[in-house]
Amino acid sequence: MSESIDDIPDGIFEPEWDTPIWRYITFYQFVSLLKRNALYFNRADGFSDPFEGSLPLPNTNERQEIIEEFERAKTADDVDEIASSAYETYRKFTFLNCWHIRDRESAFMWELYSDQGIAIKSTARKLRESIENSHTDVQISRVNYIDYEEKKIDEEDTYSPFVHKRLSYSNEKELRAIIQETPNVRPQRESSESRELYIPIGSDVTDSMLVPGKFVSVKLDELISEIYISPARGGKFEELVKMLIDENGLDVEITRSELDSDPVY
């Protein structure tokens, strides 16, 4: 088993650091990665899964007890409205960069995300080390797949809703790099030393606070172990990828997808 890394906060599921991970991306995303030397983190409320960053049913059933202490809560309706708005707003200040944990490439992932692009092979350790000097607080976690009708999560930890997904997504075997940021607005009564995020809710959230995503600088030569070409793309596409790699001074092996191999009868 890989050694543990010490500074992992509660709520994060530590990955096996040397297990291979894959990121399936379009050609446009690949060019952006090379030109910017940066990974793109999507805002959590921009993902297709409407449950992204949400709470399981057992949590919402206990909502009133959990947030009774809120100073703004005057009635049961206030409690429910404040809680719903707060967790919805968490999604606007959380940013995710997603990878697939697997020893080998996946036909399922090619079809799902990038049958016309490429796949980057790396490890969780390489991902962590490649962004260490980015001056951005990034946490790396496995995703835990649970029954949202039955299982409860620790909602006191702000990472928890973003490292859990429904069982129907378990084929993704996902690893996530996570950024949580808040706008530069904080009630004066709250200590600046608090680990807890201050999240404005409802009308407190303005468009000027929001961005669709964030770029985080990365050392590509440390991140990328290998580049795989989509089984749907031909030799000229491989040549184009190699040219871009060479132009950016990277010494990276380019491999055609094994799904492109001819069968033997």
C-alpha positions as protocol buffer text, in pm:
chain_id: "A"
residue {
  index: 1
  type: MET
  ca { x: 0 y: 0 z: 0 }
}
residue {
  index: 2
  type: SER
  ca { x: 121 y: 349 z: -83 }
}
residue {
  index: 3
  type: GLU
  ca { x: 231 y: 562 z: 210 }
}
residue {
  index: 4
  type: SER
  ca { x: -14 y: 812 z: 349 }
}
residue {
  index: 5
  type: ILE
  ca { x: 29 y: 1186 z: 304 }
}
residue {
  index: 6
  type: ASP
  ca { x: -13 y: 1366 z: 634 }
}
residue {
  index: 7
  type: ASP
  ca { x: -194 y: 1693 z: 564 }
}
residue {
  index: 8
  type: ILE
  ca { x: -525 y: 1552 z: 444 }
}
residue {
  index: 9
  type: PRO
  ca { x: -832 y: 1718 z: 597 }
}
residue {
  index: 10
  type: ASP
  ca { x: -1129 y: 1533 z: 740 }
}
residue {
  index: 11
  type: GLY
  ca { x: -1389 y: 1450 z: 478 }
}
residue {
  index: 12
  type: ILE
  ca { x: -1134 y: 1359 z: 210 }
}
residue {
  index: 13
  type: PHE
  ca { x: -1100 y: 995 z: 101 }
}
residue {
  index: 14
  type: GLU
  ca { x: -727 y: 939 z: 53 }
}
residue {
  index: 15
  type: PRO
  ca { x: -647 y: 764 z: -276 }
}
residue {
  index: 16
  type: GLU
  ca { x: -387 y: 498 z: -339 }
}
residue {
  index: 17
  type: TRP
  ca { x: -127 y: 748 z: -450 }
}
residue {
  index: 18
  type: ASP
  ca { x: 50 y: 530 z: -709 }
}
residue {
  index: 19
  type: THR
  ca { x: -259 y: 380 z: -870 }
}
residue {
  index: 20
  type: PRO
  ca { x: -302 y: 492 z: -1233 }
}
residue {
  index: 21
  type: ILE
  ca { x: -559 y: 763 z: -1305 }
}
residue {
  index: 22
  type: TRP
  ca { x: -695 y: 881 z: -1638 }
}
residue {
  index: 23
  type: ARG
  ca { x: -844 y: 1204 z: -1768 }
}
residue {
  index: 24
  type: TYR
  ca { x: -1043 y: 1176 z: -2091 }
}
residue {
  index: 25
  type: ILE
  ca { x: -1057 y: 1509 z: -2272 }
}
residue {
  index: 26
  type: THR
  ca { x: -1145 y: 1661 z: -2608 }
}
residue {
  index: 27
  type: PHE
  ca { x: -879 y: 1786 z: -2846 }
}
residue {
  index: 28
  type: TYR
  ca { x: -975 y: 2146 z: -2761 }
}
residue {
  index: 29
  type: GLN
  ca { x: -921 y: 2075 z: -2390 }
}
residue {
  index: 30
  type: PHE
  ca { x: -588 y: 1915 z: -2471 }
}
residue {
  index: 31
  type: VAL
  ca { x: -470 y: 2222 z: -2663 }
}
residue {
  index: 32
  type: SER
  ca { x: -584 y: 2446 z: -2377 }
}
residue {
  index: 33
  type: LEU
  ca { x: -390 y: 2232 z: -2129 }
}
residue {
  index: 34
  type: LEU
  ca { x: -71 y: 2262 z: -2333 }
}
residue {
  index: 35
  type: LYS
  ca { x: -100 y: 2634 z: -2407 }
}
residue {
  index: 36
  type: ARG
  ca { x: -194 y: 2738 z: -2055 }
}
residue {
  index: 37
  type: ASN
  ca { x: 7 y: 2478 z: -1862 }
}
residue {
  index: 38
  type: ALA
  ca { x: -299 y: 2464 z: -1640 }
}
residue {
  index: 39
  type: LEU
  ca { x: -577 y: 2226 z: -1543 }
}
residue {
  index: 40
  type: TYR
  ca { x: -932 y: 2356 z: -1567 }
}
residue {
  index: 41
  type: PHE
  ca { x: -1160 y: 2312 z: -1265 }
}
residue {
  index: 42
  type: ASN
  ca { x: -1531 y: 2331 z: -1346 }
}
residue {
  index: 43
  type: ARG
  ca { x: -1768 y: 2497 z: -1104 }
}
residue {
  index: 44
  type: ALA
  ca { x: -1964 y: 2223 z: -930 }
}
residue {
  index: 45
  type: ASP
  ca { x: -2308 y: 2350 z: -1028 }
}
residue {
  index: 46
  type: GLY
  ca { x: -2212 y: 2326 z: -1396 }
}
residue {
  index: 47
  type: PHE
  ca { x: -2196 y: 1945 z: -1405 }
}
residue {
  index: 48
  type: SER
  ca { x: -2474 y: 1742 z: -1568 }
}
residue {
  index: 49
  type: ASP
  ca { x: -2555 y: 1548 z: -1250 }
}
residue {
  index: 50
  type: PRO
  ca { x: -2821 y: 1753 z: -1064 }
}
residue {
  index: 51
  type: PHE
  ca { x: -2722 y: 1578 z: -741 }
}
residue {
  index: 52
  type: GLU
  ca { x: -2368 y: 1723 z: -757 }
}
residue {
  index: 53
  type: GLY
  ca { x: -2289 y: 1870 z: -414 }
}
residue {
  index: 54
  type: SER
  ca { x: -2630 y: 1775 z: -275 }
}
residue {
  index: 55
  type: LEU
  ca { x: -2714 y: 1593 z: 47 }
}
residue {
  index: 56
  type: PRO
  ca { x: -2861 y: 1243 z: 78 }
}
residue {
  index: 57
  type: LEU
  ca { x: -3221 y: 1205 z: 194 }
}
residue {
  index: 58
  type: PRO
  ca { x: -3133 y: 1113 z: 557 }
}
residue {
  index: 59
  type: ASN
  ca { x: -2945 y: 1443 z: 589 }
}
residue {
  index: 60
  type: THR
  ca { x: -3227 y: 1655 z: 454 }
}
residue {
  index: 61
  type: ASN
  ca { x: -3475 y: 1475 z: 678 }
}
residue {
  index: 62
  type: GLU
  ca { x: -3276 y: 1601 z: 978 }
}
residue {
  index: 63
  type: ARG
  ca { x: -3230 y: 1949 z: 836 }
}
residue {
  index: 64
  type: GLN
  ca { x: -3424 y: 2143 z: 1097 }
}
residue {
  index: 65
  type: GLU
  ca { x: -3227 y: 1998 z: 1389 }
}
residue {
  index: 66
  type: ILE
  ca { x: -2896 y: 2060 z: 1221 }
}
residue {
  index: 67
  type: ILE
  ca { x: -2942 y: 2429 z: 1153 }
}
residue {
  index: 68
  type: GLU
  ca { x: -3160 y: 2544 z: 1444 }
}
residue {
  index: 69
  type: GLU
  ca { x: -2864 y: 2744 z: 1571 }
}
residue {
  index: 70
  type: PHE
  ca { x: -2866 y: 2970 z: 1266 }
}
residue {
  index: 71
  type: GLU
  ca { x: -2935 y: 3322 z: 1387 }
}
residue {
  index: 72
  type: ARG
  ca { x: -3148 y: 3400 z: 1085 }
}
residue {
  index: 73
  type: ALA
  ca { x: -3381 y: 3102 z: 1134 }
}
residue {
  index: 74
  type: LYS
  ca { x: -3713 y: 3216 z: 1281 }
}
residue {
  index: 75
  type: THR
  ca { x: -3954 y: 2951 z: 1159 }
}
residue {
  index: 76
  type: ALA
  ca { x: -3945 y: 2600 z: 1015 }
}
residue {
  index: 77
  type: ASP
  ca { x: -3988 y: 2751 z: 668 }
}
residue {
  index: 78
  type: ASP
  ca { x: -3690 y: 2982 z: 730 }
}
residue {
  index: 79
  type: VAL
  ca { x: -3479 y: 2685 z: 836 }
}
residue {
  index: 80
  type: ASP
  ca { x: -3560 y: 2487 z: 526 }
}
residue {
  index: 81
  type: GLU
  ca { x: -3508 y: 2784 z: 294 }
}
residue {
  index: 82
  type: ILE
  ca { x: -3175 y: 2882 z: 450 }
}
residue {
  index: 83
  type: ALA
  ca { x: -3040 y: 2527 z: 440 }
}
residue {
  index: 84
  type: SER
  ca { x: -3145 y: 2469 z: 80 }
}
residue {
  index: 85
  type: SER
  ca { x: -2996 y: 2799 z: -29 }
}
residue {
  index: 86
  type: ALA
  ca { x: -2671 y: 2742 z: 161 }
}
residue {
  index: 87
  type: TYR
  ca { x: -2601 y: 2400 z: 10 }
}
residue {
  index: 88
  type: GLU
  ca { x: -2698 y: 2522 z: -336 }
}
residue {
  index: 89
  type: THR
  ca { x: -2450 y: 2807 z: -294 }
}
residue {
  index: 90
  type: TYR
  ca { x: -2169 y: 2573 z: -189 }
}
residue {
  index: 91
  type: ARG
  ca { x: -2184 y: 2442 z: -545 }
}
residue {
  index: 92
  type: LYS
  ca { x: -2105 y: 2787 z: -681 }
}
residue {
  index: 93
  type: PHE
  ca { x: -1782 y: 2816 z: -480 }
}
residue {
  index: 94
  type: THR
  ca { x: -1654 y: 2462 z: -530 }
}
residue {
  index: 95
  type: PHE
  ca { x: -1449 y: 2368 z: -838 }
}
residue {
  index: 96
  type: LEU
  ca { x: -1369 y: 2016 z: -957 }
}
residue {
  index: 97
  type: ASN
  ca { x: -1116 y: 1850 z: -1187 }
}
residue {
  index: 98
  type: CYS
  ca { x: -1214 y: 1486 z: -1239 }
}
residue {
  index: 99
  type: TRP
  ca { x: -1012 y: 1173 z: -1314 }
}
residue {
  index: 100
  type: HIS
  ca { x: -1089 y: 802 z: -1358 }
}
residue {
  index: 101
  type: ILE
  ca { x: -914 y: 543 z: -1137 }
}
residue {
  index: 102
  type: ARG
  ca { x: -822 y: 232 z: -1334 }
}
residue {
  index: 103
  type: ASP
  ca { x: -516 y: 27 z: -1425 }
}
residue {
  index: 104
  type: ARG
  ca { x: -603 y: 26 z: -1796 }
}
residue {
  index: 105
  type: GLU
  ca { x: -795 y: 249 z: -2035 }
}
residue {
  index: 106
  type: SER
  ca { x: -1173 y: 213 z: -2042 }
}
residue {
  index: 107
  type: ALA
  ca { x: -1404 y: 175 z: -2343 }
}
residue {
  index: 108
  type: PHE
  ca { x: -1687 y: 303 z: -2122 }
}
residue {
  index: 109
  type: MET
  ca { x: -1499 y: 625 z: -2047 }
}
residue {
  index: 110
  type: TRP
  ca { x: -1398 y: 680 z: -2410 }
}
residue {
  index: 111
  type: GLU
  ca { x: -1763 y: 661 z: -2515 }
}
residue {
  index: 112
  type: LEU
  ca { x: -1888 y: 868 z: -2224 }
}
residue {
  index: 113
  type: TYR
  ca { x: -1647 y: 1159 z: -2236 }
}
residue {
  index: 114
  type: SER
  ca { x: -1412 y: 1181 z: -2531 }
}
residue {
  index: 115
  type: ASP
  ca { x: -1442 y: 934 z: -2816 }
}
residue {
  index: 116
  type: GLN
  ca { x: -1282 y: 1194 z: -3044 }
}
residue {
  index: 117
  type: GLY
  ca { x: -1004 y: 1311 z: -2814 }
}
residue {
  index: 118
  type: ILE
  ca { x: -725 y: 1182 z: -2597 }
}
residue {
  index: 119
  type: ALA
  ca { x: -670 y: 1033 z: -2254 }
}
residue {
  index: 120
  type: ILE
  ca { x: -398 y: 1146 z: -2015 }
}
residue {
  index: 121
  type: LYS
  ca { x: -254 y: 876 z: -1792 }
}
residue {
  index: 122
  type: SER
  ca { x: -105 y: 978 z: -1458 }
}
residue {
  index: 123
  type: THR
  ca { x: -119 y: 883 z: -1089 }
}
residue {
  index: 124
  type: ALA
  ca { x: -275 y: 1056 z: -791 }
}
residue {
  index: 125
  type: ARG
  ca { x: 76 y: 1127 z: -661 }
}
residue {
  index: 126
  type: LYS
  ca { x: 184 y: 1287 z: -988 }
}
residue {
  index: 127
  type: LEU
  ca { x: -131 y: 1499 z: -991 }
}
residue {
  index: 128
  type: ARG
  ca { x: -65 y: 1619 z: -639 }
}
residue {
  index: 129
  type: GLU
  ca { x: 303 y: 1693 z: -697 }
}
residue {
  index: 130
  type: SER
  ca { x: 243 y: 1868 z: -1031 }
}
residue {
  index: 131
  type: ILE
  ca { x: 20 y: 2133 z: -868 }
}
residue {
  index: 132
  type: GLU
  ca { x: 206 y: 2176 z: -539 }
}
residue {
  index: 133
  type: ASN
  ca { x: 357 y: 2508 z: -646 }
}
residue {
  index: 134
  type: SER
  ca { x: 36 y: 2652 z: -790 }
}
residue {
  index: 135
  type: HIS
  ca { x: -37 y: 2860 z: -475 }
}
residue {
  index: 136
  type: THR
  ca { x: -389 y: 2715 z: -478 }
}
residue {
  index: 137
  type: ASP
  ca { x: -536 y: 2500 z: -201 }
}
residue {
  index: 138
  type: VAL
  ca { x: -630 y: 2181 z: -388 }
}
residue {
  index: 139
  type: GLN
  ca { x: -746 y: 1863 z: -216 }
}
residue {
  index: 140
  type: ILE
  ca { x: -743 y: 1524 z: -389 }
}
residue {
  index: 141
  type: SER
  ca { x: -1001 y: 1263 z: -297 }
}
residue {
  index: 142
  type: ARG
  ca { x: -1156 y: 939 z: -414 }
}
residue {
  index: 143
  type: VAL
  ca { x: -1531 y: 959 z: -465 }
}
residue {
  index: 144
  type: ASN
  ca { x: -1739 y: 737 z: -237 }
}
residue {
  index: 145
  type: TYR
  ca { x: -2054 y: 598 z: -399 }
}
residue {
  index: 146
  type: ILE
  ca { x: -2355 y: 558 z: -170 }
}
residue {
  index: 147
  type: ASP
  ca { x: -2730 y: 503 z: -168 }
}
residue {
  index: 148
  type: TYR
  ca { x: -2868 y: 856 z: -139 }
}
residue {
  index: 149
  type: GLU
  ca { x: -3198 y: 718 z: -13 }
}
residue {
  index: 150
  type: GLU
  ca { x: -3039 y: 537 z: 281 }
}
residue {
  index: 151
  type: LYS
  ca { x: -2694 y: 669 z: 371 }
}
residue {
  index: 152
  type: LYS
  ca { x: -2609 y: 985 z: 558 }
}
residue {
  index: 153
  type: ILE
  ca { x: -2291 y: 1192 z: 512 }
}
residue {
  index: 154
  type: ASP
  ca { x: -2105 y: 1431 z: 741 }
}
residue {
  index: 155
  type: GLU
  ca { x: -2248 y: 1761 z: 626 }
}
residue {
  index: 156
  type: GLU
  ca { x: -2045 y: 1960 z: 877 }
}
residue {
  index: 157
  type: ASP
  ca { x: -1746 y: 1911 z: 649 }
}
residue {
  index: 158
  type: THR
  ca { x: -1774 y: 2126 z: 339 }
}
residue {
  index: 159
  type: TYR
  ca { x: -1592 y: 1873 z: 119 }
}
residue {
  index: 160
  type: SER
  ca { x: -1831 y: 1589 z: 202 }
}
residue {
  index: 161
  type: PRO
  ca { x: -2110 y: 1664 z: -50 }
}
residue {
  index: 162
  type: PHE
  ca { x: -1849 y: 1675 z: -327 }
}
residue {
  index: 163
  type: VAL
  ca { x: -1675 y: 1344 z: -252 }
}
residue {
  index: 164
  type: HIS
  ca { x: -1997 y: 1142 z: -251 }
}
residue {
  index: 165
  type: LYS
  ca { x: -2208 y: 1043 z: -550 }
}
residue {
  index: 166
  type: ARG
  ca { x: -2500 y: 812 z: -617 }
}
residue {
  index: 167
  type: LEU
  ca { x: -2438 y: 441 z: -674 }
}
residue {
  index: 168
  type: SER
  ca { x: -2552 y: 472 z: -1035 }
}
residue {
  index: 169
  type: TYR
  ca { x: -2225 y: 658 z: -1108 }
}
residue {
  index: 170
  type: SER
  ca { x: -1997 y: 396 z: -953 }
}
residue {
  index: 171
  type: ASN
  ca { x: -1861 y: 284 z: -1293 }
}
residue {
  index: 172
  type: GLU
  ca { x: -1680 y: 617 z: -1314 }
}
residue {
  index: 173
  type: LYS
  ca { x: -1445 y: 520 z: -1026 }
}
residue {
  index: 174
  type: GLU
  ca { x: -1373 y: 886 z: -987 }
}
residue {
  index: 175
  type: LEU
  ca { x: -1088 y: 1076 z: -829 }
}
residue {
  index: 176
  type: ARG
  ca { x: -1136 y: 1449 z: -781 }
}
residue {
  index: 177
  type: ALA
  ca { x: -911 y: 1746 z: -735 }
}
residue {
  index: 178
  type: ILE
  ca { x: -1118 y: 1998 z: -539 }
}
residue {
  index: 179
  type: ILE
  ca { x: -1094 y: 2372 z: -480 }
}
residue {
  index: 180
  type: GLN
  ca { x: -1324 y: 2546 z: -234 }
}
residue {
  index: 181
  type: GLU
  ca { x: -1309 y: 2922 z: -226 }
}
residue {
  index: 182
  type: THR
  ca { x: -1528 y: 3195 z: -87 }
}
residue {
  index: 183
  type: PRO
  ca { x: -1577 y: 3554 z: -195 }
}
residue {
  index: 184
  type: ASN
  ca { x: -1396 y: 3820 z: 0 }
}
residue {
  index: 185
  type: VAL
  ca { x: -1704 y: 3886 z: 210 }
}
residue {
  index: 186
  type: ARG
  ca { x: -1738 y: 3772 z: 570 }
}
residue {
  index: 187
  type: PRO
  ca { x: -1952 y: 3879 z: 866 }
}
residue {
  index: 188
  type: GLN
  ca { x: -1745 y: 4076 z: 1117 }
}
residue {
  index: 189
  type: ARG
  ca { x: -1858 y: 3850 z: 1399 }
}
residue {
  index: 190
  type: GLU
  ca { x: -1691 y: 3548 z: 1239 }
}
residue {
  index: 191
  type: SER
  ca { x: -1328 y: 3474 z: 1322 }
}
residue {
  index: 192
  type: SER
  ca { x: -1090 y: 3495 z: 1029 }
}
residue {
  index: 193
  type: GLU
  ca { x: -909 y: 3196 z: 1177 }
}
residue {
  index: 194
  type: SER
  ca { x: -1209 y: 2968 z: 1133 }
}
residue {
  index: 195
  type: ARG
  ca { x: -1157 y: 2672 z: 897 }
}
residue {
  index: 196
  type: GLU
  ca { x: -1523 y: 2683 z: 808 }
}
residue {
  index: 197
  type: LEU
  ca { x: -1625 y: 2850 z: 485 }
}
residue {
  index: 198
  type: TYR
  ca { x: -1845 y: 3155 z: 499 }
}
residue {
  index: 199
  type: ILE
  ca { x: -2093 y: 3108 z: 218 }
}
residue {
  index: 200
  type: PRO
  ca { x: -2325 y: 3396 z: 129 }
}
residue {
  index: 201
  type: ILE
  ca { x: -2674 y: 3274 z: 46 }
}
residue {
  index: 202
  type: GLY
  ca { x: -2974 y: 3387 z: -152 }
}
residue {
  index: 203
  type: SER
  ca { x: -2960 y: 3753 z: -251 }
}
residue {
  index: 204
  type: ASP
  ca { x: -2614 y: 3783 z: -87 }
}
residue {
  index: 205
  type: VAL
  ca { x: -2470 y: 3601 z: -391 }
}
residue {
  index: 206
  type: THR
  ca { x: -2400 y: 3839 z: -677 }
}
residue {
  index: 207
  type: ASP
  ca { x: -2282 y: 3769 z: -1031 }
}
residue {
  index: 208
  type: SER
  ca { x: -1957 y: 3952 z: -959 }
}
residue {
  index: 209
  type: MET
  ca { x: -1869 y: 3679 z: -706 }
}
residue {
  index: 210
  type: LEU
  ca { x: -1910 y: 3396 z: -957 }
}
residue {
  index: 211
  type: VAL
  ca { x: -1679 y: 3249 z: -1219 }
}
residue {
  index: 212
  type: PRO
  ca { x: -1757 y: 2943 z: -1438 }
}
residue {
  index: 213
  type: GLY
  ca { x: -1429 y: 2773 z: -1353 }
}
residue {
  index: 214
  type: LYS
  ca { x: -1067 y: 2816 z: -1255 }
}
residue {
  index: 215
  type: PHE
  ca { x: -733 y: 2737 z: -1417 }
}
residue {
  index: 216
  type: VAL
  ca { x: -465 y: 2598 z: -1187 }
}
residue {
  index: 217
  type: SER
  ca { x: -105 y: 2599 z: -1307 }
}
residue {
  index: 218
  type: VAL
  ca { x: 49 y: 2256 z: -1344 }
}
residue {
  index: 219
  type: LYS
  ca { x: 388 y: 2110 z: -1436 }
}
residue {
  index: 220
  type: LEU
  ca { x: 293 y: 1898 z: -1735 }
}
residue {
  index: 221
  type: ASP
  ca { x: 618 y: 1704 z: -1741 }
}
residue {
  index: 222
  type: GLU
  ca { x: 546 y: 1590 z: -1385 }
}
residue {
  index: 223
  type: LEU
  ca { x: 176 y: 1524 z: -1442 }
}
residue {
  index: 224
  type: ILE
  ca { x: 165 y: 1325 z: -1766 }
}
residue {
  index: 225
  type: SER
  ca { x: 289 y: 966 z: -1771 }
}
residue {
  index: 226
  type: GLU
  ca { x: 148 y: 880 z: -2112 }
}
residue {
  index: 227
  type: ILE
  ca { x: -97 y: 1010 z: -2372 }
}
residue {
  index: 228
  type: TYR
  ca { x: -348 y: 773 z: -2535 }
}
residue {
  index: 229
  type: ILE
  ca { x: -511 y: 846 z: -2870 }
}
residue {
  index: 230
  type: SER
  ca { x: -884 y: 781 z: -2906 }
}
residue {
  index: 231
  type: PRO
  ca { x: -969 y: 458 z: -3091 }
}
residue {
  index: 232
  type: ALA
  ca { x: -1197 y: 672 z: -3312 }
}
residue {
  index: 233
  type: ARG
  ca { x: -910 y: 886 z: -3445 }
}
residue {
  index: 234
  type: GLY
  ca { x: -666 y: 800 z: -3723 }
}
residue {
  index: 235
  type: GLY
  ca { x: -293 y: 833 z: -3780 }
}
residue {
  index: 236
  type: LYS
  ca { x: -301 y: 1199 z: -3888 }
}
residue {
  index: 237
  type: PHE
  ca { x: -456 y: 1292 z: -3555 }
}
residue {
  index: 238
  type: GLU
  ca { x: -175 y: 1110 z: -3376 }
}
residue {
  index: 239
  type: GLU
  ca { x: 79 y: 1308 z: -3581 }
}
residue {
  index: 240
  type: LEU
  ca { x: -93 y: 1633 z: -3483 }
}
residue {
  index: 241
  type: VAL
  ca { x: -82 y: 1540 z: -3115 }
}
residue {
  index: 242
  type: LYS
  ca { x: 288 y: 1452 z: -3143 }
}
residue {
  index: 243
  type: MET
  ca { x: 360 y: 1786 z: -3312 }
}
residue {
  index: 244
  type: LEU
  ca { x: 189 y: 1975 z: -3029 }
}
residue {
  index: 245
  type: ILE
  ca { x: 378 y: 1773 z: -2769 }
}
residue {
  index: 246
  type: ASP
  ca { x: 709 y: 1850 z: -2938 }
}
residue {
  index: 247
  type: GLU
  ca { x: 626 y: 2220 z: -2973 }
}
residue {
  index: 248
  type: ASN
  ca { x: 568 y: 2238 z: -2599 }
}
residue {
  index: 249
  type: GLY
  ca { x: 897 y: 2064 z: -2518 }
}
residue {
  index: 250
  type: LEU
  ca { x: 741 y: 1761 z: -2353 }
}
residue {
  index: 251
  type: ASP
  ca { x: 900 y: 1418 z: -2358 }
}
residue {
  index: 252
  type: VAL
  ca { x: 585 y: 1207 z: -2333 }
}
residue {
  index: 253
  type: GLU
  ca { x: 505 y: 869 z: -2483 }
}
residue {
  index: 254
  type: ILE
  ca { x: 206 y: 869 z: -2719 }
}
residue {
  index: 255
  type: THR
  ca { x: 13 y: 542 z: -2739 }
}
residue {
  index: 256
  type: ARG
  ca { x: -271 y: 438 z: -2966 }
}
residue {
  index: 257
  type: SER
  ca { x: -567 y: 299 z: -2778 }
}
residue {
  index: 258
  type: GLU
  ca { x: -555 y: -78 z: -2743 }
}
residue {
  index: 259
  type: LEU
  ca { x: -921 y: -73 z: -2851 }
}
residue {
  index: 260
  type: ASP
  ca { x: -790 y: 18 z: -3197 }
}
residue {
  index: 261
  type: SER
  ca { x: -604 y: -314 z: -3228 }
}
residue {
  index: 262
  type: ASP
  ca { x: -706 y: -565 z: -3495 }
}
residue {
  index: 263
  type: PRO
  ca { x: -861 y: -889 z: -3371 }
}
residue {
  index: 264
  type: VAL
  ca { x: -688 y: -1223 z: -3425 }
}
residue {
  index: 265
  type: TYR
  ca { x: -914 y: -1508 z: -3544 }
}
